[in-house]
């Protein structure tokens, strides 16, 4: 790969990671709003369906981000190795610590899993809420 292709791939992975991350944040925000508005009005059967769909979609997005981060980290390591061996002239690559991509992966996964657990907890708490008007 040429330097331009590597940098384009690097930026592409970073863009996809951000898209999935912020898409997931939008997704859980919508779920929290739905939980606030209708969780206590859903039947048990519908609640199970909603939680199953939310869990499945969350799992897909979490795994997608994990796989993207893994590929991104591998690409970064490859670029670093090629730069160190003199095959590439990218002096600005490698100024961040190599462990940074791993740390960001763990932080993002913790954020996603924490958001999932928080949403499920909030939904279940809203299900137990007593109607204010007695209806």
Residue pairs with C-beta under 8 A, 6 or more apart in sequence:
1 9
3 88
3 89
3 90
6 75
6 78
6 79
6 82
6 88
6 90
7 90
9 75
10 72
10 75
10 76
10 79
13 68
13 71
13 72
13 75
14 72
16 68
17 65
17 68
17 69
17 72
17 108
20 61
20 64
20 65
20 68
21 65
21 108
21 112
23 61
24 58
24 61
24 62
24 65
24 112
24 115
25 115
27 57
27 58
27 61
28 58
28 115
28 116
28 118
28 119
31 54
31 119
31 123
32 119
32 122
34 50
35 119
35 122
35 123
35 126
36 126
39 47
39 123
39 126
39 127
39 129
40 126
40 127
40 128
40 129
40 131
42 50
42 127
47 123
47 127
50 123
51 120
51 123
54 119
54 120
54 123
55 116
55 120
58 112
58 116
58 119
61 112
62 109
62 112
62 113
62 116
65 108
65 109
65 112
66 105
66 109
69 101
69 104
69 105
69 108
69 109
70 105
72 101
73 101
73 102
73 105
76 98
76 101
77 98
79 88
79 90
79 93
80 93
80 94
80 98
82 88
83 89
83 90
83 91
83 93
83 94
84 94
